[in-house]
């Protein structure tokens, strides 16, 4: 079992979140293959962070929120696929299986999951989890938990 680390981060603004996304992208390259879970309330910045990460990985063009489609996939410039999931609208974790996501998660590539608790028991173990808390001053307190290689990159 790989070493699991935990780190606390503060994102006072979007530039700080972007710096974290760039550090994570550097740790994931050249071929991103990881499951990343984003936990936090509505408005915490989960979709914004995902967009920043995909940009840092070289995705150009429009990056859409998968709120209604549940999944949006992007070809990575260096090869491979990044898939962005938003399970917010799931009423039952079995909807994950019904949607055919088992094959997507079995294949190599990056999977970024918003609202993973809505697919509880269906997702593979994450390589990295972000727990994002929105603070009264609009900054974010973030706890990163996961594989040592990824958490150490977020210094």
N, C-alpha and C positions, 0 to 999 in steps of 0.2 A: 504494500500500500504506500503510495507517495506521501511525502510529508505535507501536512496541512498547516498553513500559516494564517494569521489574522492580522489585519492592519486597519487603523482608523485614519480616515482622510477627511479633509474639510474642503468643500468647494464653495468659496465665497462668491464665485461668479462662473459664468460659462467658460471663461478662459481657463479656469482651474480644472473644470471637467474635461475640457479639450486636452489639457496637458496629460491628464490621466488616460484619456483615450489614446493619445499618441504613444505613451509609455506601454500600454497594453498591446497596441498594434505591433510595436517593435518586438515585444516578447512572443507574439503569435506568429510573426513572419518567419520563414518564407511561405509556409503553407499552413494557414490557420486551420486547426482541427481541435475544437473545444466546444463544450457546452457552458454557456455563461447565463446565469440567472440574475434577473434584476427584480428586486423586491422594493416596494415602497407604495405609498398612497398615490391617488390621482394627483397629477401636478408635481410629482417629486422630481421629474426629469429623466425618466427611464427611456422614453423615445428620443429625447434630445441626446442623451449619452450614446444611444445606439447609432444615431446619425453621425455623431462625432467620431465614433469608432470606425464606422464604415468608410467615412471620408479619410480617416488616417490610414486605412487599409488600401486606399487608392480608388474607391468607388467614386465615379463622377456621374453627373446627371441627377435626376430626381430620385430622392430616397423617400418612399412613401411609408406612412404609418400603416401597419397591418391590422388596424383596429377592426375593420369589417371583413377583410380577406383572411384574417388570422395569420397568414404567412406571406411574406415577400422574400424572394430570393434574388441574389445578385451574383454575377460572375466576377470573381476577383481577378485583377490584372495579372497576377503571377500564376494564375490557375487555381482551380477549386471554386467552391461556392460558399457564400455566406447567406444564411437564412435567418430572418428576423420574425419572431413569433410574438403574437399578442393574444394570450389566452383569456383576457378579461371577460369576454362574452360567453365563455364556457359555463354551462350550468351543472355539468357532470363531468368528472375526469375521464369517463369513458368516451367522450366526444373526441378526445385525442386519438384514440384507437380507430374510431369510426372515420376520422378524417384522413387516415392513411399515413400518419406521421411516423409510424414505427420505421418505415423504410428510409425516410429522410434522416432520422436520428441514427440509423445503422450505417449510413454512408459517411465517408469522410467529409469534413467541412466544418465551418463555424456555425454554431446555432446560438443565437441570442434570444432569450426567452423573457418576455414581460409577463407578469402575473403567473409564474410557474405553479403557485399553490392551486390554481384552478385546474391544473392537470396533475394533481397530486397522485403519486403512485404509478404514474405512466412514464415520466421522464427518466432518462438515465441519470446516474449521479453527476452533479455538475463539477466542472473543473474549477469554476470560480463563481462566487456569489457576491453580489453587491446588495447591501441593505441600505437604502437611501432614506434619510429622514429630512424633511423640509423644516427648517428652523424659522422662527418668527421674523428674522431679518432677511428672509428669502435665500439665505445660503443653505447648503446641504451638508449634513454630517453623513459620512459614508463609512460603513464597515465592510471591508473586503475580506472574504474567507475563501481559501482554496489552495490549489497546488502551489507549492513554494515558488516554483519558477515564475508563476504569474503574479503572485502577491509581492514577491521581492522586486519585481519590475516597477511597481507602483510607488516607489519611494519619492 
